[in-house]
Amino acid sequence: MSKPNRTAGAPSRGQRPEPRFKPGTIRRLLKYMAEYRVRLVLVIICIIASAAASASVSVFLQTLIDDHVLPLLGQANPDFSGLISVLVVMGLVFAAGILLTLAYNRMLVVIEQGTLKKIRDRMFTHMQTLPIRYFDSHTFGDLMSRYTNDTDTLRQAISQSLPQMLSSLMTVVAAYVSMLYLSVYLAAFVAVFVVILLLVLKVIVKKSSKYFIRQQQSMGEVNGYVEEMINGLKVVKVFCHEHKAKEEFDALNEKLCKASTLANKYGNITMPVVGNMGYLLYVLLAVLGGLAIIFGVPNLGFAGSGVMTIGTVVSFLALSRGFINPIGQISLQFNMVIMALAGASRIFDLIDEEPEQDDGYVTLVNCRIEDGEVRECAERTDSWAWKQPNGDGTYTYTPLKGDIRFYNVDFSYEENKPVLHDITLYAKPGQKVAFVGATGAGKTTITNLINRFYDIADGQILYDGIDIKKIKKSDLRRSLGMVLQDVNLFTGTVMDNIRYGKLDATDEECIAAAKLANADSFIRMLPQGYQTVLEGDGSGLSQGQRQLISIARAAVADPPVMILDEATSSIDTRTEAIVQKGMD
């Protein structure tokens, strides 16, 4: 049977483009967060206020030391009331900062989870609209990585990295303003030192960002390969392919390891570099401040001019620690944000994929035939009709009979590689048609074309005399019952899996369909009968039993046309005869 090439159109594992994230990714993320704009504003206000509270505590040290500690030294009966009041104020400010931090973190949880829910909903909804061709060219593991790994990095960015960056930025601004308040000269020295620090961090961040994005892509490749190997584990063992599979996995894992190692190597040295340069700045400020005190150098600050005091130097030293560390945090979190944006780009790549086009306008409706006329009705009947608009507000109803005809059909999965050429065939109502041919002859392809999983390159396919391109795809597929050779069962009871073919089917209808497919006897022998829960795609059942449930699922829908793609290949001859008789 002719099958589509699963990797067609997809870049090979060794030919990945240079990692980057798309421009506009941040803007699109903000659109998903627009619903929480009020909370976002409150978060920003809380972060600014928290940063201001943190910086103000350091500024209080000057007043504490110069006005309340030093004057008490050497006094016989010191008055501690002023000192206690300042300590109380400092404690209240510090407590306010803690409460503000708690408040904005609680709000971020709501924003983060709500945003990710909307993104996952959008991803899944859009995925349902994608053509089969997309899934033929993308590994399932890579797609799953977008739902799990990429969304998780995005969650970390929203809940941790972005707030941490904003908080650190506000802390840096507040700390530097406080420095200017204390001493313009020392603040100018800090500014020169920070320029040197930023040049060093620019080199580190540029290196680490590239590898963090590459790590995200390699993670998708590893997940895709693992999923592929798990699905084909029996084949791997039958052909003793374990060693080769391990070699291929090791190669992909090594690629991921290298990207992760380089990313984290540069990422992990960020804070040590910042920390050591912070200590260097601390020492230099202590030396400069001490010399200024010893020699009585005049001091100029926003608070006014005077001589350099011990309280000023101590406050400045405290501020320097609260100034340098946030710069390192910004650099460190920047890598996480870049990685999250790379994941978001992969998510938006899925969302931006062109959905399956459907220009059909003919719909399938329930009908009754009264006095020789076809009349549409809302309730389900045993008759269907194609409803075709005439353009003047009226409709033409064509009874669904199941007459399918191919006329000179050409088709290819890939350009210049034809699979079907000049195919003409027919299946009349009530007629059984079997396709027999060599593997790769195109038998499965014909069934895919009838369902419009793919569109033909040339020719015409008529369904009851109507070109199937004019029929809405959902209505076309609703009129067809299809049982594939590869059975897919879902987690749930046996009854639920049969009812999948017709969601409003009663238990009696499902049991009748199972009897028709000759599945009733083995189902009743299961531990809970029809209420037995199937997991792992029905792995506890034999291939033949799984196929019988699949046939029952199609039978309960009672479709006008039934397509079996080697659906009885795993069923013994006697059971197959019973199933065919039941369908007759």
C-alpha positions in Angstrom: 0.0 0.0 0.0 1.2 3.4 -0.8 1.9 5.3 2.4 2.9 9.0 2.8 6.5 9.6 3.8 6.4 10.6 7.4 9.4 12.8 7.2 8.7 14.4 3.9 9.1 18.1 3.9 10.7 18.1 7.4 14.3 19.1 7.9 16.6 16.2 8.7 18.0 15.8 12.2 21.4 17.0 11.1 20.2 20.0 9.1 18.5 22.1 11.7 18.5 25.9 11.0 20.4 28.2 13.3 18.3 28.5 16.5 16.4 31.7 17.1 13.0 32.8 18.1 10.6 34.7 15.8 10.2 38.5 16.1 6.8 39.4 17.5 6.7 36.4 19.9 6.6 38.7 23.0 3.7 40.7 21.4 1.7 37.5 20.8 2.2 36.3 24.3 1.0 39.6 25.7 -2.2 39.2 23.6 -2.9 35.9 25.4 -2.3 37.8 28.7 -4.5 40.7 27.8 -7.4 39.2 29.8 -5.3 39.7 33.0 -4.2 43.3 32.2 -5.6 44.6 35.5 -3.7 42.0 37.5 -0.6 42.7 35.4 -0.7 46.4 36.3 -1.1 45.5 40.0 1.8 43.1 39.7 4.0 45.8 38.3 2.9 48.3 41.0 3.7 45.7 43.7 7.1 44.9 42.2 8.0 48.6 42.1 6.8 49.2 45.6 8.6 46.1 46.9 11.9 47.2 45.2 11.5 50.7 46.7 10.9 49.2 50.1 14.1 47.1 49.8 16.2 50.1 48.8 14.7 52.3 51.5 15.8 49.9 54.2 19.5 50.4 53.1 19.0 54.2 53.1 17.7 54.0 56.7 21.1 52.7 57.7 22.6 56.2 57.3 20.0 57.7 59.6 20.3 54.8 62.0 24.1 55.0 62.4 24.7 58.8 62.1 21.7 60.1 64.1 20.9 57.3 66.5 23.8 54.9 67.1 27.0 57.2 67.1 25.4 59.9 69.4 24.7 57.2 72.0 28.3 56.1 72.2 29.9 57.2 75.5 26.7 58.5 77.1 26.2 57.5 80.7 22.3 57.4 80.4 21.6 56.9 76.7 18.0 57.4 75.4 17.1 54.5 73.1 13.6 55.8 72.2 14.7 57.4 68.9 16.7 54.2 68.0 13.7 52.0 68.7 11.3 54.1 66.7 13.7 54.0 63.6 14.0 50.2 64.0 10.2 49.9 64.2 9.9 51.9 61.0 12.5 49.8 59.3 10.7 46.7 60.4 7.4 47.9 59.0 8.9 48.9 55.7 10.6 45.5 55.4 7.3 43.7 56.3 5.5 45.8 53.7 8.0 44.6 51.1 7.5 41.0 52.0 3.7 41.3 51.8 3.9 43.0 48.4 6.2 40.2 47.1 3.7 37.6 48.4 0.8 39.5 46.8 2.3 39.8 43.3 3.5 36.2 43.4 -0.1 35.0 44.1 -1.4 37.1 41.3 1.2 35.7 38.9 0.0 32.1 39.6 -3.4 33.0 38.2 -2.0 34.9 35.2 0.5 32.1 34.4 -1.9 29.2 34.6 -4.7 31.1 32.9 -2.4 32.1 30.0 -1.0 28.6 29.5 -4.6 27.1 29.6 -5.6 29.5 26.7 -2.4 28.6 24.8 -2.9 24.8 25.2 -6.6 25.2 24.3 -5.6 27.1 21.2 -2.9 24.6 20.2 -5.2 21.6 20.6 -8.2 23.3 18.8 -5.9 24.3 15.9 -4.2 20.9 15.8 -7.7 19.4 15.1 -7.9 21.5 11.9 -4.5 20.5 10.5 -4.4 18.3 7.4 -3.1 14.7 7.7 -0.1 15.8 5.6 1.2 17.8 8.6 1.3 14.8 10.9 3.0 12.7 8.2 5.9 15.2 8.2 6.2 15.8 12.0 7.1 13.2 14.7 4.5 12.8 17.4 7.1 13.2 20.1 8.2 16.6 18.8 4.5 17.7 18.8 4.1 16.4 22.4 7.2 18.3 23.4 5.4 21.5 22.5 2.6 20.7 24.8 4.9 19.7 27.7 8.5 20.9 27.6 7.9 24.2 25.7 4.8 25.2 27.7 6.7 24.4 30.9 9.6 26.7 30.0 7.0 29.3 29.2 5.4 28.8 32.6 8.7 29.3 34.3 9.3 32.5 32.3 5.9 34.0 33.2 5.9 33.0 36.8 9.6 33.4 37.7 11.9 34.9 35.0 10.0 37.9 33.8 8.9 39.0 37.3 12.4 38.4 38.6 13.8 40.5 35.8 11.4 43.3 36.4 11.9 43.2 40.1 15.7 43.2 39.7 15.4 46.1 37.3 13.3 48.1 39.7 15.7 47.2 42.5 18.7 48.4 40.4 16.9 51.7 39.6 15.8 52.3 43.3 19.3 51.4 44.6 21.0 53.7 42.2 18.7 56.6 43.0 19.4 55.9 46.7 23.1 56.0 45.9 22.7 59.4 44.3 20.8 60.5 47.3 23.8 59.6 49.5 26.8 60.5 47.3 27.0 61.6 43.7 30.8 61.0 43.6 30.6 57.3 44.8 27.5 56.8 42.5 29.6 58.0 39.5 32.3 55.5 40.4 29.7 52.7 40.6 28.3 53.7 37.1 31.8 53.3 35.5 32.3 50.0 37.2 28.8 48.7 36.0 29.6 49.6 32.4 32.6 47.3 32.6 30.5 44.6 34.2 27.8 44.9 31.5 30.4 44.4 28.8 31.5 41.2 30.4 27.9 40.0 30.8 27.1 40.8 27.2 29.6 38.3 26.0 28.4 35.6 28.4 24.7 36.1 27.7 25.2 36.1 23.9 26.9 32.8 24.1 24.5 31.1 26.5 21.3 32.4 24.7 22.3 30.6 21.5 22.8 27.3 23.2 19.6 27.6 25.4 17.6 27.9 22.2 19.5 25.0 20.6 18.8 22.9 23.8 15.1 23.5 23.3 15.1 22.2 19.7 17.3 19.2 20.6 14.8 18.3 23.4 12.1 18.1 20.8 14.2 15.8 18.6 15.0 13.5 21.6 11.3 13.3 22.6 10.3 12.5 19.0 12.8 9.7 18.7 11.8 8.2 22.1 8.2 8.2 21.1 9.0 6.6 17.8 11.0 3.8 19.5 8.3 3.1 22.1 5.7 2.7 19.4 8.0 0.4 17.5 9.5 -1.5 20.4 8.3 -4.9 19.3 9.8 -4.4 15.9 13.1 -3.3 17.5 13.2 -6.4 19.6 12.1 -8.8 16.8 14.9 -7.6 14.6 17.5 -7.3 17.4 17.8 -3.6 16.6 18.4 -2.5 20.2 22.1 -1.7 19.6 21.4 0.4 16.5 18.5 2.2 18.3 20.8 2.9 21.2 23.4 4.3 18.9 20.9 6.6 17.2 19.5 7.7 20.6 23.0 8.3 21.9 23.8 10.6 19.0 20.7 12.7 19.6 21.2 12.6 23.3 24.8 13.7 22.9 23.7 16.6 20.8 21.2 17.6 23.5 23.9 17.1 26.1 26.4 19.4 24.3 23.8 22.1 23.8 22.7 21.9 27.5 26.3 21.7 28.7 27.3 24.8 26.8 24.1 26.6 27.7 24.5 25.9 31.4 28.2 26.4 31.4 27.8 30.0 30.3 24.6 30.4 32.3 26.1 29.1 35.5 29.2 31.3 35.4 27.0 34.5 35.2 26.3 34.8 39.0 29.8 33.9 40.1 31.2 36.5 37.7 28.7 39.1 39.0 29.3 38.0 42.6 33.1 38.3 42.5 32.9 41.7 40.7 30.4 42.7 43.3 32.9 41.9 46.0 35.5 43.8 44.1 33.2 46.8 44.0 32.5 46.5 47.7 36.2 46.6 48.6 36.9 49.5 46.3 33.9 51.5 47.7 35.1 50.7 51.3 38.6 51.9 50.4 37.4 55.1 48.7 34.8 55.8 51.4 37.3 55.2 54.2 39.9 57.5 52.6 37.2 60.2 52.1 36.3 60.0 55.8 40.0 60.1 56.9 40.9 63.1 54.7 37.6 64.9 55.3 36.7 65.0 51.6 33.4 66.9 51.0 30.4 64.8 50.0 27.7 65.9 47.5 24.3 64.1 47.4 20.7 64.8 46.6 20.1 65.2 50.3 22.7 68.1 50.3 26.4 68.6 50.8 28.7 68.0 53.8 31.5 65.7 54.8 31.6 62.0 54.2 30.3 60.1 57.3 30.6 56.5 58.5 26.8 56.1 58.1 26.9 57.2 54.5 29.7 54.8 53.6 27.9 51.9 55.4 24.6 52.6 53.7 26.4 52.9 50.4 28.1 49.5 50.9 24.8 47.9 51.7 23.3 49.5 48.6 26.1 48.2 46.4 25.2 44.6 47.3 21.6 45.3 46.5 22.7 46.9 43.2 25.1 44.4 41.7 23.3 41.2 42.5 20.1 42.2 40.7 22.2 42.9 37.6 23.4 39.3 37.7 19.8 38.1 38.2 18.7 40.0 35.1 21.5 38.4 33.1 20.7 34.9 34.5 16.9 35.2 34.0 17.5 36.6 30.5 18.7 33.2 29.4 15.6 31.6 30.8 13.4 34.1 28.9 15.2 33.5 25.7 14.7 29.7 26.1 11.0 30.3 26.9 10.7 32.5 23.8 12.2 29.7 21.7 9.6 27.4 23.1 6.9 29.9 22.5 8.1 30.2 18.9 7.7 26.4 18.5 4.2 26.7 19.9 3.3 29.5 17.6 4.8 27.5 14.7 2.1 24.9 15.3 -0.6 27.5 15.8 0.4 29.3 12.5 0.3 26.1 10.4 -2.2 26.4 7.6 -5.4 24.6 8.6 -7.1 22.1 6.3 -8.9 24.0 3.6 -12.6 23.2 3.1 -14.4 25.0 0.3 -17.3 22.6 0.3 -20.9 23.8 0.6 -22.9 20.6 0.1 -24.0 19.3 3.5 -25.4 16.0 4.7 -28.9 16.1 6.4 -31.4 13.6 7.7 -34.4 13.3 5.5 -37.7 11.6 4.9 -39.1 10.7 1.5 -42.8 11.6 1.4 -44.9 11.5 -1.8 -41.7 11.0 -3.8 -40.2 14.2 -2.4 -37.1 14.5 -0.2 -37.9 16.5 2.9 -35.2 17.5 5.4 -35.9 16.7 9.1 -34.1 17.4 12.4 -34.4 14.0 14.0 -32.2 11.1 13.0 -33.8 8.8 10.4 -32.5 5.9 8.3 -32.3 8.2 5.3 -29.8 10.9 4.4 -29.6 13.4 1.6 -27.1 15.9 0.2 -28.3 19.4 0.6 -27.0 21.7 -2.2 -27.8 25.4 -2.3 -29.1 26.7 -5.7 -27.9 30.3 -5.1 -31.4 31.7 -5.0 -32.3 30.7 -1.4 -33.6 27.3 -2.4 -31.9 23.9 -2.1 -31.7 20.7 -4.1 -31.8 17.5 -2.1 -30.1 14.4 -3.5 -30.7 11.1 -1.7 -27.6 9.5 -0.4 -27.2 6.2 -2.1 -23.4 5.6 -1.8 -22.5 5.7 -5.5 -18.8 6.5 -5.7 -16.9 7.0 -9.0 -13.3 7.9 -9.9 -12.7 9.5 -13.3 -9.1 9.7 -14.6 -7.7 10.5 -11.1 -4.0 11.4 -10.7 -2.4 11.8 -7.3 1.1 12.0 -5.7 2.2 12.6 -2.1 5.3 14.3 -3.4 5.8 16.3 -6.6 7.0 14.3 -9.6 6.5 11.0 -7.7 3.0 9.8 -8.9 1.2 7.2 -6.9 -2.0 7.0 -8.9 -2.3 7.8 -12.6 -5.4 7.9 -14.7 -7.5 5.8 -12.3 -11.1 5.2 -13.2 -13.3 3.0 -11.0 -16.8 2.8 -9.5 -18.8 1.4 -6.6 -22.5 1.2 -7.1 -25.0 1.4 -4.2 -25.2 -1.9 -2.4 -22.1 -3.2 -4.2 -19.0 -4.6 -2.6 -15.8 -3.6 -4.2 -12.4 -5.1 -3.2 -9.1 -3.6 -4.1 -6.4 -6.2 -4.7 -2.9 -5.3 -5.7 0.7 -5.4 -4.8 2.1 -3.5 -1.8 2.5 0.1 -2.8 -0.1 -0.1 -5.6 -2.2 2.6 -3.9 -5.0 0.8 -2.2 -4.9 2.8 1.0 -4.3 5.9 -1.0 -7.7 5.5 -2.7 -9.5 5.3 0.7 -7.6 8.4 1.8 -8.7 10.3 -1.3 -12.4 9.3 -0.8 -12.2 10.8 2.7 -10.3 13.8 1.3 -7.4 13.4 3.7 -5.5 14.4 0.5 -6.8 16.2 -2.6 -6.2 14.8 -6.1 -3.9 16.4 -8.6 -6.2 15.8 -11.6 -9.4 14.1 -12.5 -12.7 13.9 -10.5 -14.2 11.9 -7.7 -18.1 11.8 -7.6 -20.2 10.8 -4.7 -23.8 10.3 -5.7 -23.0 12.4 -8.8 -21.6 15.3 -6.7 -17.9 16.3 -6.9 -16.5 15.5 -3.4 -14.7 18.9 -3.5 -18.1 20.5 -3.2 -19.0 18.5 -0.1 -18.0 19.8 3.3 -15.3 17.5 4.6 -17.0 16.9 8.0 -20.2 15.9 6.2 -18.3 13.7 3.7 -16.5 11.9 6.5 -19.7 11.6 8.5 -21.2 9.6 5.6 -18.3 7.2 5.6 -17.5 4.5 8.1 -13.8 3.6 8.0 -12.0 0.7 9.7 -8.3 0.9 9.4 -5.7 -1.9 9.6 -3.9 0.0 12.4 -6.4 0.1 15.2 -6.5 3.0 17.6 -8.4 2.5 20.9 -8.7 5.2 23.5 -8.3 5.1 27.3 -11.8 4.3 28.6 -14.2 1.5 28.9 -15.0 -0.9 26.0 -18.4 0.6 25.8 -16.9 4.1 25.4 -14.7 2.9 22.7 -17.6 1.4 20.7 -19.7 4.5 21.4 -17.0 6.7 19.8 -18.6 5.9 16.5 -21.9 7.5 17.6 -21.7 9.5 20.8 -25.5 9.4 21.4 -25.7 5.6 20.9 -27.5 3.7 23.7 -25.9 0.8 25.5 -28.2 -1.6 23.6 -27.1 -0.1 20.2 -23.4 -0.6 21.2 -24.0 -4.2 22.3 -25.9 -4.9 19.0 -22.9 -3.5 17.0 -20.5 -5.7 19.0 -22.7 -8.7 18.3 -22.7 -7.8 14.6 -18.9 -7.6 14.7 -18.7 -10.9 16.6 -17.0 -9.1 19.5 -19.8 -9.6 22.1 -18.6 -13.0 23.3 -15.0 -12.1 24.1 -16.0 -8.7 25.6 -18.3 -10.4 28.1 -15.4 -12.6 29.2 -13.3 -9.5 30.2 -13.1 -8.7 33.9 -15.9 -6.1 33.9 -17.4 -6.9 30.5 -18.3 -3.8 28.6 -17.2 -1.7 31.5 -13.6 -3.0 31.4 -11.3 0.0 31.2 -8.8 -0.2 28.3 -5.4 1.6 28.7 -2.4 1.9 26.5 -4.4 1.6 23.3 -5.9 -1.7 24.4 -2.6 -3.3 24.9 -4.2 -6.1 27.0 -6.2 -7.3 24.0 -5.0 -9.3 21.0 -4.7 -7.6 17.7 -7.8 -9.4 16.4 -9.9 -8.4 19.4 -8.9 -4.8 19.0 -9.9 -5.0 15.3 -13.3 -6.4 16.2 -13.9 -3.5 18.6 -12.9 -1.1 15.9 -15.4 -2.8 13.5 -18.1 -2.5 16.2 -17.2 1.2 16.5 -17.8 1.8 12.8 -20.9 -0.4 12.8 -22.7 1.5 15.6 -22.5 4.7 13.5 -24.5 2.8 10.8 -22.8 4.8 7.9 -24.2 4.6 4.4 -20.7 3.6 3.1 -18.3 1.3 4.8 -14.6 1.3 4.0 -12.4 -1.5 5.3 -8.7 -1.0 4.9 -7.5 -4.6 5.6 -9.6 -4.3 8.8 -10.0 -8.1 9.1 -6.3 -8.9 8.5 -5.9 -10.1 12.2 -9.1 -12.0 12.4 -9.4 -15.7 11.7 -11.3 -16.8 8.6 -14.4 -18.1 10.5 -14.8 -14.9 12.5 -14.3 -12.9 9.3 -17.1 -14.7 7.6 -19.4 -14.0 10.6 -18.4 -10.3 10.5 -19.2 -10.1 6.8 -22.5 -11.8 7.2 -23.4 -9.4 10.0 -22.5 -6.4 7.8 -24.6 -7.8 5.0 
